């Protein structure tokens, strides 16, 4: 599994925005589809809410990729 650390400068970032920001999705539409299909895990649990607030310390996983938010 490839791990990438992403630093955000705000209190939180929405899940679909994080997927685009980290380069895991090219478009917001594709990010929305991934989340709705249940292909995204947040802190080890499947998350289907694309607007979920992701904060520093959270870990997001998609396929072979893992994003640690700082």
PQR file of N, CA, C, O and H, with PARSE charges and radii, in Angstrom:
ATOM      1  N   UNK A   1       0.848  -1.180   0.000 -0.4000 1.5000
ATOM      2  CA  UNK A   1       0.000   0.000   0.000 -0.0000 2.0000
ATOM      3  C   UNK A   1       0.892   1.242   0.000  0.5500 1.7000
ATOM      4  O   UNK A   1       1.815   1.353   0.807 -0.5500 1.4000
ATOM      5  N   UNK A   2       0.614   2.155  -0.894 -0.4000 1.5000
ATOM      6  CA  UNK A   2       1.387   3.396  -0.988 -0.0000 2.0000
ATOM      7  C   UNK A   2       0.804   4.430  -0.029  0.5500 1.7000
ATOM      8  O   UNK A   2      -0.392   4.718  -0.064 -0.5500 1.4000
ATOM      9  H   UNK A   2      -0.135   2.065  -1.550  0.4000 1.0000
ATOM     10  N   UNK A   3       1.660   4.983   0.828 -0.4000 1.5000
ATOM     11  CA  UNK A   3       1.216   5.976   1.805 -0.0000 2.0000
ATOM     12  C   UNK A   3       1.717   7.358   1.418  0.5500 1.7000
ATOM     13  O   UNK A   3       2.881   7.542   1.063 -0.5500 1.4000
ATOM     14  H   UNK A   3       2.632   4.749   0.857  0.4000 1.0000
ATOM     15  N   UNK A   4       0.815   8.317   1.495 -0.4000 1.5000
ATOM     16  CA  UNK A   4       1.155   9.700   1.184 -0.0000 2.0000
ATOM     17  C   UNK A   4       0.654  10.582   2.319  0.5500 1.7000
ATOM     18  O   UNK A   4      -0.440  10.374   2.842 -0.5500 1.4000
ATOM     19  H   UNK A   4      -0.131   8.167   1.784  0.4000 1.0000
ATOM     20  N   UNK A   5       1.459  11.566   2.693 -0.4000 1.5000
ATOM     21  CA  UNK A   5       1.040  12.503   3.733 -0.0000 2.0000
ATOM     22  C   UNK A   5       0.606  13.799   3.066  0.5500 1.7000
ATOM     23  O   UNK A   5       1.304  14.331   2.202 -0.5500 1.4000
ATOM     24  H   UNK A   5       2.348  11.735   2.268  0.4000 1.0000
ATOM     25  N   UNK A   6      -0.553  14.300   3.475 -0.4000 1.5000
ATOM     26  CA  UNK A   6      -1.104  15.532   2.907 -0.0000 2.0000
ATOM     27  C   UNK A   6      -1.309  16.517   4.047  0.5500 1.7000
ATOM     28  O   UNK A   6      -1.954  16.206   5.049 -0.5500 1.4000
ATOM     29  H   UNK A   6      -1.120  13.869   4.176  0.4000 1.0000
ATOM     30  N   UNK A   7      -0.755  17.699   3.880 -0.4000 1.5000
ATOM     31  CA  UNK A   7      -0.893  18.730   4.905 -0.0000 2.0000
ATOM     32  C   UNK A   7      -1.990  19.707   4.489  0.5500 1.7000
ATOM     33  O   UNK A   7      -1.978  20.234   3.376 -0.5500 1.4000
ATOM     34  H   UNK A   7      -0.231  17.952   3.067  0.4000 1.0000
ATOM     35  N   UNK A   8      -2.937  19.941   5.399 -0.4000 1.5000
ATOM     36  CA  UNK A   8      -3.982  20.926   5.126 -0.0000 2.0000
ATOM     37  C   UNK A   8      -3.767  22.123   6.047  0.5500 1.7000
ATOM     38  O   UNK A   8      -3.230  21.987   7.146 -0.5500 1.4000
ATOM     39  H   UNK A   8      -2.946  19.513   6.303  0.4000 1.0000
ATOM     40  N   UNK A   9      -4.187  23.279   5.590 -0.4000 1.5000
ATOM     41  CA  UNK A   9      -3.978  24.507   6.369 -0.0000 2.0000
ATOM     42  C   UNK A   9      -5.262  25.005   7.012  0.5500 1.7000
ATOM     43  O   UNK A   9      -5.274  26.052   7.660 -0.5500 1.4000
ATOM     44  H   UNK A   9      -4.623  23.390   4.697  0.4000 1.0000
ATOM     45  N   UNK A  10      -6.329  24.264   6.837 -0.4000 1.5000
ATOM     46  CA  UNK A  10      -7.615  24.642   7.426 -0.0000 2.0000
ATOM     47  C   UNK A  10      -7.962  23.633   8.516  0.5500 1.7000
ATOM     48  O   UNK A  10      -7.253  22.645   8.705 -0.5500 1.4000
ATOM     49  H   UNK A  10      -6.320  23.413   6.311  0.4000 1.0000
ATOM     50  N   UNK A  11      -9.055  23.887   9.232 -0.4000 1.5000
ATOM     51  CA  UNK A  11      -9.470  22.994  10.310 -0.0000 2.0000
ATOM     52  C   UNK A  11      -9.853  21.617   9.780  0.5500 1.7000
ATOM     53  O   UNK A  11      -9.599  20.604  10.431 -0.5500 1.4000
ATOM     54  H   UNK A  11      -9.631  24.691   9.079  0.4000 1.0000
ATOM     55  N   UNK A  12     -10.469  21.580   8.585 -0.4000 1.5000
ATOM     56  CA  UNK A  12     -10.888  20.317   7.980 -0.0000 2.0000
ATOM     57  C   UNK A  12     -10.965  20.482   6.476  0.5500 1.7000
ATOM     58  O   UNK A  12     -10.902  21.595   5.952 -0.5500 1.4000
ATOM     59  H   UNK A  12     -10.675  22.403   8.056  0.4000 1.0000
ATOM     60  N   UNK A  13     -11.103  19.349   5.783 -0.4000 1.5000
ATOM     61  CA  UNK A  13     -11.333  19.334   4.342 -0.0000 2.0000
ATOM     62  C   UNK A  13     -12.387  18.262   4.091  0.5500 1.7000
ATOM     63  O   UNK A  13     -12.385  17.227   4.759 -0.5500 1.4000
ATOM     64  H   UNK A  13     -11.154  18.445   6.208  0.4000 1.0000
ATOM     65  N   UNK A  14     -13.275  18.490   3.152 -0.4000 1.5000
ATOM     66  CA  UNK A  14     -14.304  17.500   2.856 -0.0000 2.0000
ATOM     67  C   UNK A  14     -13.675  16.323   2.127  0.5500 1.7000
ATOM     68  O   UNK A  14     -12.708  16.488   1.384 -0.5500 1.4000
ATOM     69  H   UNK A  14     -13.277  19.331   2.609  0.4000 1.0000
ATOM     70  N   UNK A  15     -14.224  15.144   2.340 -0.4000 1.5000
ATOM     71  CA  UNK A  15     -13.665  13.912   1.803 -0.0000 2.0000
ATOM     72  C   UNK A  15     -13.469  13.963   0.293  0.5500 1.7000
ATOM     73  O   UNK A  15     -12.396  13.611  -0.197 -0.5500 1.4000
ATOM     74  H   UNK A  15     -15.011  15.010   2.944  0.4000 1.0000
ATOM     75  N   UNK A  16     -14.483  14.394  -0.453 -0.4000 1.5000
ATOM     76  CA  UNK A  16     -14.335  14.418  -1.915 -0.0000 2.0000
ATOM     77  C   UNK A  16     -13.266  15.415  -2.355  0.5500 1.7000
ATOM     78  O   UNK A  16     -12.564  15.182  -3.339 -0.5500 1.4000
ATOM     79  H   UNK A  16     -15.354  14.680  -0.055  0.4000 1.0000
ATOM     80  N   UNK A  17     -13.141  16.526  -1.626 -0.4000 1.5000
ATOM     81  CA  UNK A  17     -12.105  17.506  -1.951 -0.0000 2.0000
ATOM     82  C   UNK A  17     -10.713  16.945  -1.662  0.5500 1.7000
ATOM     83  O   UNK A  17      -9.765  17.205  -2.402 -0.5500 1.4000
ATOM     84  H   UNK A  17     -13.712  16.715  -0.827  0.4000 1.0000
ATOM     85  N   UNK A  18     -10.600  16.180  -0.586 -0.4000 1.5000
ATOM     86  CA  UNK A  18      -9.314  15.569  -0.234 -0.0000 2.0000
ATOM     87  C   UNK A  18      -8.870  14.587  -1.311  0.5500 1.7000
ATOM     88  O   UNK A  18      -7.690  14.543  -1.661 -0.5500 1.4000
ATOM     89  H   UNK A  18     -11.370  15.969   0.016  0.4000 1.0000
ATOM     90  N   UNK A  19      -9.797  13.806  -1.835 -0.4000 1.5000
ATOM     91  CA  UNK A  19      -9.448  12.829  -2.870 -0.0000 2.0000
ATOM     92  C   UNK A  19      -8.876  13.539  -4.102  0.5500 1.7000
ATOM     93  O   UNK A  19      -7.927  13.052  -4.716 -0.5500 1.4000
ATOM     94  H   UNK A  19     -10.756  13.842  -1.551  0.4000 1.0000
ATOM     95  N   UNK A  20      -9.447  14.674  -4.456 -0.4000 1.5000
ATOM     96  CA  UNK A  20      -8.916  15.463  -5.578 -0.0000 2.0000
ATOM     97  C   UNK A  20      -7.588  16.104  -5.203  0.5500 1.7000
ATOM     98  O   UNK A  20      -6.638  16.055  -5.984 -0.5500 1.4000
ATOM     99  H   UNK A  20     -10.218  15.070  -3.957  0.4000 1.0000
ATOM    100  N   UNK A  21      -7.508  16.699  -4.027 -0.4000 1.5000
ATOM    101  CA  UNK A  21      -6.310  17.404  -3.568 -0.0000 2.0000
ATOM    102  C   UNK A  21      -5.107  16.464  -3.486  0.5500 1.7000
ATOM    103  O   UNK A  21      -3.984  16.858  -3.802 -0.5500 1.4000
ATOM    104  H   UNK A  21      -8.279  16.738  -3.392  0.4000 1.0000
ATOM    105  N   UNK A  22      -5.342  15.223  -3.061 -0.4000 1.5000
ATOM    106  CA  UNK A  22      -4.256  14.246  -2.921 -0.0000 2.0000
ATOM    107  C   UNK A  22      -3.897  13.600  -4.255  0.5500 1.7000
ATOM    108  O   UNK A  22      -2.925  12.849  -4.340 -0.5500 1.4000
ATOM    109  H   UNK A  22      -6.254  14.903  -2.804  0.4000 1.0000
ATOM    110  N   UNK A  23      -4.679  13.889  -5.299 -0.4000 1.5000
ATOM    111  CA  UNK A  23      -4.383  13.341  -6.616 -0.0000 2.0000
ATOM    112  C   UNK A  23      -4.915  11.936  -6.852  0.5500 1.7000
ATOM    113  O   UNK A  23      -4.495  11.264  -7.793 -0.5500 1.4000
ATOM    114  H   UNK A  23      -5.469  14.499  -5.229  0.4000 1.0000
ATOM    115  N   UNK A  24      -5.835  11.488  -6.005 -0.4000 1.5000
ATOM    116  CA  UNK A  24      -6.406  10.143  -6.166 -0.0000 2.0000
ATOM    117  C   UNK A  24      -7.545  10.139  -7.183  0.5500 1.7000
ATOM    118  O   UNK A  24      -7.910   9.084  -7.701 -0.5500 1.4000
ATOM    119  H   UNK A  24      -6.176  12.035  -5.240  0.4000 1.0000
ATOM    120  N   UNK A  25      -8.107  11.313  -7.470 -0.4000 1.5000
ATOM    121  CA  UNK A  25      -9.191  11.453  -8.447 -0.0000 2.0000
ATOM    122  C   UNK A  25      -8.914  12.670  -9.315  0.5500 1.7000
ATOM    123  O   UNK A  25      -8.406  13.686  -8.842 -0.5500 1.4000
ATOM    124  H   UNK A  25      -7.811  12.170  -7.049  0.4000 1.0000
ATOM    125  N   UNK A  26      -9.255  12.550 -10.590 -0.4000 1.5000
ATOM    126  CA  UNK A  26      -9.066  13.675 -11.505 -0.0000 2.0000
ATOM    127  C   UNK A  26     -10.192  14.696 -11.396  0.5500 1.7000
ATOM    128  O   UNK A  26      -9.971  15.896 -11.555 -0.5500 1.4000
ATOM    129  H   UNK A  26      -9.668  11.724 -10.974  0.4000 1.0000
ATOM    130  N   UNK A  27     -11.399  14.210 -11.123 -0.4000 1.5000
ATOM    131  CA  UNK A  27     -12.554  15.109 -11.083 -0.0000 2.0000
ATOM    132  C   UNK A  27     -13.368  14.898  -9.816  0.5500 1.7000
ATOM    133  O   UNK A  27     -13.273  13.862  -9.159 -0.5500 1.4000
ATOM    134  H   UNK A  27     -11.579  13.235 -10.994  0.4000 1.0000
ATOM    135  N   UNK A  28     -14.166  15.902  -9.491 -0.4000 1.5000
ATOM    136  CA  UNK A  28     -15.059  15.785  -8.344 -0.0000 2.0000
ATOM    137  C   UNK A  28     -16.123  14.732  -8.570  0.5500 1.7000
ATOM    138  O   UNK A  28     -16.567  14.079  -7.625 -0.5500 1.4000
ATOM    139  H   UNK A  28     -14.243  16.744 -10.024  0.4000 1.0000
ATOM    140  N   UNK A  29     -16.537  14.562  -9.819 -0.4000 1.5000
ATOM    141  CA  UNK A  29     -17.548  13.554 -10.141 -0.0000 2.0000
ATOM    142  C   UNK A  29     -17.042  12.152  -9.874  0.5500 1.7000
ATOM    143  O   UNK A  29     -17.778  11.305  -9.367 -0.5500 1.4000
ATOM    144  H   UNK A  29     -16.177  15.093 -10.587  0.4000 1.0000
ATOM    145  N   UNK A  30     -15.773  11.902 -10.217 -0.4000 1.5000
ATOM    146  CA  UNK A  30     -15.189  10.579  -9.977 -0.0000 2.0000
ATOM    147  C   UNK A  30     -15.026  10.346  -8.475  0.5500 1.7000
ATOM    148  O   UNK A  30     -15.241   9.236  -7.989 -0.5500 1.4000
ATOM    149  H   UNK A  30     -15.175  12.589 -10.629  0.4000 1.0000
ATOM    150  N   UNK A  31     -14.643  11.396  -7.739 -0.4000 1.5000
ATOM    151  CA  UNK A  31     -14.518  11.285  -6.284 -0.0000 2.0000
ATOM    152  C   UNK A  31     -15.869  10.941  -5.667  0.5500 1.7000
ATOM    153  O   UNK A  31     -15.954  10.100  -4.772 -0.5500 1.4000
ATOM    154  H   UNK A  31     -14.468  12.298  -8.133  0.4000 1.0000
ATOM    155  N   UNK A  32     -16.916  11.591  -6.147 -0.4000 1.5000
ATOM    156  CA  UNK A  32     -18.275  11.344  -5.650 -0.0000 2.0000
ATOM    157  C   UNK A  32     -18.670   9.890  -5.887  0.5500 1.7000
ATOM    158  O   UNK A  32     -19.227   9.243  -5.000 -0.5500 1.4000
ATOM    159  H   UNK A  32     -16.847  12.274  -6.874  0.4000 1.0000
ATOM    160  N   UNK A  33     -18.382   9.376  -7.086 -0.4000 1.5000
ATOM    161  CA  UNK A  33     -18.711   7.983  -7.405 -0.0000 2.0000
ATOM    162  C   UNK A  33     -17.986   7.007  -6.492  0.5500 1.7000
ATOM    163  O   UNK A  33     -18.593   6.071  -5.973 -0.5500 1.4000
ATOM    164  H   UNK A  33     -17.929   9.901  -7.806  0.4000 1.0000
ATOM    165  N   UNK A  34     -16.685   7.222  -6.292 -0.4000 1.5000
ATOM    166  CA  UNK A  34     -15.906   6.331  -5.431 -0.0000 2.0000
ATOM    167  C   UNK A  34     -16.490   6.267  -4.029  0.5500 1.7000
ATOM    168  O   UNK A  34     -16.633   5.191  -3.449 -0.5500 1.4000
ATOM    169  H   UNK A  34     -16.192   7.982  -6.714  0.4000 1.0000
ATOM    170  N   UNK A  35     -16.825   7.440  -3.492 -0.4000 1.5000
ATOM    171  CA  UNK A  35     -17.360   7.503  -2.130 -0.0000 2.0000
ATOM    172  C   UNK A  35     -18.722   6.813  -2.061  0.5500 1.7000
ATOM    173  O   UNK A  35     -18.971   6.033  -1.142 -0.5500 1.4000
ATOM    174  H   UNK A  35     -16.709   8.314  -3.963  0.4000 1.0000
ATOM    175  N   UNK A  36     -19.601   7.090  -3.020 -0.4000 1.5000
ATOM    176  CA  UNK A  36     -20.944   6.501  -3.001 -0.0000 2.0000
ATOM    177  C   UNK A  36     -20.922   4.990  -3.203  0.5500 1.7000
ATOM    178  O   UNK A  36     -21.817   4.290  -2.728 -0.5500 1.4000
ATOM    179  H   UNK A  36     -19.398   7.723  -3.766  0.4000 1.0000
ATOM    180  N   UNK A  37     -19.904   4.477  -3.908 -0.4000 1.5000
ATOM    181  CA  UNK A  37     -19.788   3.034  -4.134 -0.0000 2.0000
ATOM    182  C   UNK A  37     -19.225   2.304  -2.919  0.5500 1.7000
ATOM    183  O   UNK A  37     -19.194   1.074  -2.899 -0.5500 1.4000
ATOM    184  H   UNK A  37     -19.178   5.045  -4.295  0.4000 1.0000
ATOM    185  N   UNK A  38     -18.778   3.048  -1.903 -0.4000 1.5000
ATOM    186  CA  UNK A  38     -18.215   2.420  -0.714 -0.0000 2.0000
ATOM    187  C   UNK A  38     -16.766   1.988  -0.901  0.5500 1.7000
ATOM    188  O   UNK A  38     -16.298   1.080  -0.213 -0.5500 1.4000
ATOM    189  H   UNK A  38     -18.803   4.048  -1.919  0.4000 1.0000
ATOM    190  N   UNK A  39     -16.054   2.625  -1.820 -0.4000 1.5000
ATOM    191  CA  UNK A  39     -14.661   2.258  -2.108 -0.0000 2.0000
ATOM    192  C   UNK A  39     -13.664   3.038  -1.256  0.5500 1.7000
ATOM    193  O   UNK A  39     -12.454   2.857  -1.397 -0.5500 1.4000
ATOM    194  H   UNK A  39     -16.435   3.362  -2.379  0.4000 1.0000
ATOM    195  N   UNK A  40     -14.162   3.904  -0.371 -0.4000 1.5000
ATOM    196  CA  UNK A  40     -13.275   4.754   0.426 -0.0000 2.0000
ATOM    197  C   UNK A  40     -13.451   4.436   1.911  0.5500 1.7000
ATOM    198  O   UNK A  40     -14.569   4.327   2.415 -0.5500 1.4000
ATOM    199  H   UNK A  40     -15.145   4.051  -0.256  0.4000 1.0000
ATOM    200  N   UNK A  41     -12.312   4.289   2.596 -0.4000 1.5000
ATOM    201  CA  UNK A  41     -12.334   4.073   4.037 -0.0000 2.0000
ATOM    202  C   UNK A  41     -11.746   5.283   4.732  0.5500 1.7000
ATOM    203  O   UNK A  41     -10.749   5.851   4.287 -0.5500 1.4000
ATOM    204  H   UNK A  41     -11.404   4.376   2.186  0.4000 1.0000
ATOM    205  N   UNK A  42     -12.384   5.674   5.842 -0.4000 1.5000
ATOM    206  CA  UNK A  42     -11.878   6.754   6.681 -0.0000 2.0000
ATOM    207  C   UNK A  42     -11.620   6.153   8.049  0.5500 1.7000
ATOM    208  O   UNK A  42     -12.538   5.655   8.701 -0.5500 1.4000
ATOM    209  H   UNK A  42     -13.194   5.213   6.203  0.4000 1.0000
ATOM    210  N   UNK A  43     -10.379   6.199   8.479 -0.4000 1.5000
ATOM    211  CA  UNK A  43      -9.971   5.615   9.762 -0.0000 2.0000
ATOM    212  C   UNK A  43     -10.410   4.152   9.882  0.5500 1.7000
ATOM    213  O   UNK A  43     -10.851   3.712  10.944 -0.5500 1.4000
ATOM    214  H   UNK A  43      -9.633   6.603   7.950  0.4000 1.0000
ATOM    215  N   UNK A  44     -10.283   3.406   8.776 -0.4000 1.5000
ATOM    216  CA  UNK A  44     -10.555   1.971   8.787 -0.0000 2.0000
ATOM    217  C   UNK A  44     -12.001   1.571   8.552  0.5500 1.7000
ATOM    218  O   UNK A  44     -12.303   0.380   8.473 -0.5500 1.4000
ATOM    219  H   UNK A  44      -9.925   3.764   7.914  0.4000 1.0000
ATOM    220  N   UNK A  45     -12.899   2.538   8.438 -0.4000 1.5000
ATOM    221  CA  UNK A  45     -14.314   2.231   8.230 -0.0000 2.0000
ATOM    222  C   UNK A  45     -14.786   2.797   6.895  0.5500 1.7000
ATOM    223  O   UNK A  45     -14.414   3.910   6.522 -0.5500 1.4000
ATOM    224  H   UNK A  45     -12.653   3.505   8.501  0.4000 1.0000
ATOM    225  N   UNK A  46     -15.604   2.032   6.177 -0.4000 1.5000
ATOM    226  CA  UNK A  46     -16.138   2.492   4.894 -0.0000 2.0000
ATOM    227  C   UNK A  46     -16.996   3.732   5.126  0.5500 1.7000
ATOM    228  O   UNK A  46     -17.832   3.765   6.028 -0.5500 1.4000
ATOM    229  H   UNK A  46     -15.906   1.129   6.480  0.4000 1.0000
ATOM    230  N   UNK A  47     -16.775   4.741   4.301 -0.4000 1.5000
ATOM    231  CA  UNK A  47     -17.510   5.999   4.422 -0.0000 2.0000
ATOM    232  C   UNK A  47     -18.197   6.309   3.100  0.5500 1.7000
ATOM    233  O   UNK A  47     -17.554   6.313   2.050 -0.5500 1.4000
ATOM    234  H   UNK A  47     -16.096   4.714   3.568  0.4000 1.0000
ATOM    235  N   UNK A  48     -19.504   6.569   3.148 -0.4000 1.5000
ATOM    236  CA  UNK A  48     -20.255   6.896   1.934 -0.0000 2.0000
ATOM    237  C   UNK A  48     -20.743   8.350   1.944  0.5500 1.7000
ATOM    238  O   UNK A  48     -21.583   8.729   1.128 -0.5500 1.4000
ATOM    239  H   UNK A  48     -20.025   6.566   4.001  0.4000 1.0000
ATOM    240  N   UNK A  49     -20.219   9.156   2.862 -0.4000 1.5000
ATOM    241  CA  UNK A  49     -20.592  10.573   2.933 -0.0000 2.0000
ATOM    242  C   UNK A  49     -19.475  11.402   2.294  0.5500 1.7000
ATOM    243  O   UNK A  49     -18.406  11.561   2.884 -0.5500 1.4000
ATOM    244  H   UNK A  49     -19.536   8.848   3.525  0.4000 1.0000
ATOM    245  N   UNK A  50     -19.719  11.925   1.099 -0.4000 1.5000
ATOM    246  CA  UNK A  50     -18.647  12.650   0.409 -0.0000 2.0000
ATOM    247  C   UNK A  50     -18.319  13.977   1.076  0.5500 1.7000
ATOM    248  O   UNK A  50     -17.238  14.526   0.864 -0.5500 1.4000
ATOM    249  H   UNK A  50     -20.587  11.796   0.620  0.4000 1.0000
ATOM    250  N   UNK A  51     -19.235  14.495   1.876 -0.4000 1.5000
ATOM    251  CA  UNK A  51     -19.000  15.749   2.578 -0.0000 2.0000
ATOM    252  C   UNK A  51     -18.418  15.567   3.968  0.5500 1.7000
ATOM    253  O   UNK A  51     -18.323  16.526   4.733 -0.5500 1.4000
ATOM    254  H   UNK A  51     -20.114  14.049   2.048  0.4000 1.0000
ATOM    255  N   UNK A  52     -18.026  14.339   4.302 -0.4000 1.5000
ATOM    256  CA  UNK A  52     -17.470  14.071   5.637 -0.0000 2.0000
ATOM    257  C   UNK A  52     -16.260  14.967   5.880  0.5500 1.7000
ATOM    258  O   UNK A  52     -15.411  15.132   5.005 -0.5500 1.4000
ATOM    259  H   UNK A  52     -18.103  13.560   3.680  0.4000 1.0000
ATOM    260  N   UNK A  53     -16.195  15.537   7.068 -0.4000 1.5000
ATOM    261  CA  UNK A  53     -15.092  16.432   7.414 -0.0000 2.0000
ATOM    262  C   UNK A  53     -13.880  15.600   7.822  0.5500 1.7000
ATOM    263  O   UNK A  53     -13.930  14.821   8.774 -0.5500 1.4000
ATOM    264  H   UNK A  53     -16.886  15.402   7.779  0.4000 1.0000
ATOM    265  N   UNK A  54     -12.804  15.785   7.086 -0.4000 1.5000
ATOM    266  CA  UNK A  54     -11.558  15.092   7.369 -0.0000 2.0000
ATOM    267  C   UNK A  54     -10.627  16.075   8.060  0.5500 1.7000
ATOM    268  O   UNK A  54     -10.385  17.173   7.560 -0.5500 1.4000
ATOM    269  H   UNK A  54     -12.764  16.418   6.313  0.4000 1.0000
ATOM    270  N   UNK A  55     -10.112  15.675   9.205 -0.4000 1.5000
ATOM    271  CA  UNK A  55      -9.272  16.559  10.014 -0.0000 2.0000
ATOM    272  C   UNK A  55      -7.861  15.976  10.140  0.5500 1.7000
ATOM    273  O   UNK A  55      -7.654  14.791   9.876 -0.5500 1.4000
ATOM    274  H   UNK A  55     -10.309  14.783   9.611  0.4000 1.0000
ATOM    275  N   UNK A  56      -6.896  16.802  10.540 -0.4000 1.5000
ATOM    276  CA  UNK A  56      -5.547  16.266  10.751 -0.0000 2.0000
ATOM    277  C   UNK A  56      -5.565  15.071  11.700  0.5500 1.7000
ATOM    278  O   UNK A  56      -6.233  15.097  12.734 -0.5500 1.4000
ATOM    279  H   UNK A  56      -7.064  17.764  10.754  0.4000 1.0000
ATOM    280  N   UNK A  57      -4.829  14.031  11.340 -0.4000 1.5000
ATOM    281  CA  UNK A  57      -4.805  12.804  12.127 -0.0000 2.0000
ATOM    282  C   UNK A  57      -5.654  11.699  11.509  0.5500 1.7000
ATOM    283  O   UNK A  57      -5.491  10.526  11.845 -0.5500 1.4000
ATOM    284  H   UNK A  57      -4.286  14.010  10.500  0.4000 1.0000
ATOM    285  N   UNK A  58      -6.563  12.073  10.602 -0.4000 1.5000
ATOM    286  CA  UNK A  58      -7.408  11.079   9.938 -0.0000 2.0000
ATOM    287  C   UNK A  58      -6.611  10.374   8.838  0.5500 1.7000
ATOM    288  O   UNK A  58      -5.674  10.933   8.268 -0.5500 1.4000
ATOM    289  H   UNK A  58      -6.695  13.026  10.329  0.4000 1.0000
ATOM    290  N   UNK A  59      -7.010   9.133   8.560 -0.4000 1.5000
ATOM    291  CA  UNK A  59      -6.383   8.332   7.507 -0.0000 2.0000
ATOM    292  C   UNK A  59      -7.467   7.908   6.527  0.5500 1.7000
ATOM    293  O   UNK A  59      -8.491   7.350   6.921 -0.5500 1.4000
ATOM    294  H   UNK A  59      -7.771   8.679   9.024  0.4000 1.0000
ATOM    295  N   UNK A  60      -7.232   8.180   5.239 -0.4000 1.5000
ATOM    296  CA  UNK A  60      -8.190   7.839   4.184 -0.0000 2.0000
ATOM    297  C   UNK A  60      -7.538   6.808   3.273  0.5500 1.7000
ATOM    298  O   UNK A  60      -6.392   6.979   2.858 -0.5500 1.4000
ATOM    299  H   UNK A  60      -6.400   8.634   4.919  0.4000 1.0000
ATOM    300  N   UNK A  61      -8.274   5.726   2.958 -0.4000 1.5000
ATOM    301  CA  UNK A  61      -7.748   4.669   2.107 -0.0000 2.0000
ATOM    302  C   UNK A  61      -8.650   4.445   0.901  0.5500 1.7000
ATOM    303  O   UNK A  61      -9.873   4.389   1.020 -0.5500 1.4000
ATOM    304  H   UNK A  61      -9.205   5.588   3.295  0.4000 1.0000
ATOM    305  N   UNK A  62      -8.013   4.319  -0.269 -0.4000 1.5000
ATOM    306  CA  UNK A  62      -8.705   3.997  -1.518 -0.0000 2.0000
ATOM    307  C   UNK A  62      -7.816   3.000  -2.249  0.5500 1.7000
ATOM    308  O   UNK A  62      -6.663   3.305  -2.552 -0.5500 1.4000
ATOM    309  H   UNK A  62      -7.019   4.365  -0.366  0.4000 1.0000
ATOM    310  N   UNK A  63      -8.341   1.816  -2.535 -0.4000 1.5000
ATOM    311  CA  UNK A  63      -7.579   0.770  -3.221 -0.0000 2.0000
ATOM    312  C   UNK A  63      -6.232   0.560  -2.541  0.5500 1.7000
ATOM    313  O   UNK A  63      -6.170   0.197  -1.367 -0.5500 1.4000
ATOM    314  H   UNK A  63      -9.278   1.568  -2.289  0.4000 1.0000
ATOM    315  N   UNK A  64      -5.153   0.791  -3.290 -0.4000 1.5000
ATOM    316  CA  UNK A  64      -3.789   0.571  -2.780 -0.0000 2.0000
ATOM    317  C   UNK A  64      -3.170   1.836  -2.195  0.5500 1.7000
ATOM    318  O   UNK A  64      -1.975   1.870  -1.900 -0.5500 1.4000
ATOM    319  H   UNK A  64      -5.203   1.086  -4.244  0.4000 1.0000
ATOM    320  N   UNK A  65      -3.983   2.870  -2.031 -0.4000 1.5000
ATOM    321  CA  UNK A  65      -3.450   4.154  -1.553 -0.0000 2.0000
ATOM    322  C   UNK A  65      -3.957   4.501  -0.173  0.5500 1.7000
ATOM    323  O   UNK A  65      -5.105   4.231   0.179 -0.5500 1.4000
ATOM    324  H   UNK A  65      -4.953   2.842  -2.270  0.4000 1.0000
ATOM    325  N   UNK A  66      -3.075   5.104   0.599 -0.4000 1.5000
ATOM    326  CA  UNK A  66      -3.399   5.530   1.961 -0.0000 2.0000
ATOM    327  C   UNK A  66      -2.940   6.979   2.100  0.5500 1.7000
ATOM    328  O   UNK A  66      -1.792   7.304   1.797 -0.5500 1.4000
ATOM    329  H   UNK A  66      -2.142   5.323   0.313  0.4000 1.0000
ATOM    330  N   UNK A  67      -3.830   7.838   2.553 -0.4000 1.5000
ATOM    331  CA  UNK A  67      -3.506   9.253   2.726 -0.0000 2.0000
ATOM    332  C   UNK A  67      -3.619   9.593   4.200  0.5500 1.7000
ATOM    333  O   UNK A  67      -4.669   9.406   4.814 -0.5500 1.4000
ATOM    334  H   UNK A  67      -4.763   7.575   2.799  0.4000 1.0000
ATOM    335  N   UNK A  68      -2.530  10.094   4.759 -0.4000 1.5000
ATOM    336  CA  UNK A  68      -2.520  10.543   6.151 -0.0000 2.0000
ATOM    337  C   UNK A  68      -2.595  12.067   6.143  0.5500 1.7000
ATOM    338  O   UNK A  68      -1.772  12.736   5.518 -0.5500 1.4000
ATOM    339  H   UNK A  68      -1.677  10.246   4.259  0.4000 1.0000
ATOM    340  N   UNK A  69      -3.582  12.601   6.836 -0.4000 1.5000
ATOM    341  CA  UNK A  69      -3.801  14.048   6.834 -0.0000 2.0000
ATOM    342  C   UNK A  69      -3.070  14.661   8.025  0.5500 1.7000
ATOM    343  O   UNK A  69      -3.216  14.223   9.166 -0.5500 1.4000
ATOM    344  H   UNK A  69      -4.250  12.058   7.343  0.4000 1.0000
ATOM    345  N   UNK A  70      -2.279  15.688   7.719 -0.4000 1.5000
ATOM    346  CA  UNK A  70      -1.517  16.391   8.772 -0.0000 2.0000
ATOM    347  C   UNK A  70      -2.030  17.802   8.945  0.5500 1.7000
ATOM    348  O   UNK A  70      -1.518  18.547   9.780 -0.5500 1.4000
ATOM    349  H   UNK A  70      -2.161  16.043   6.792  0.4000 1.0000
TER
END
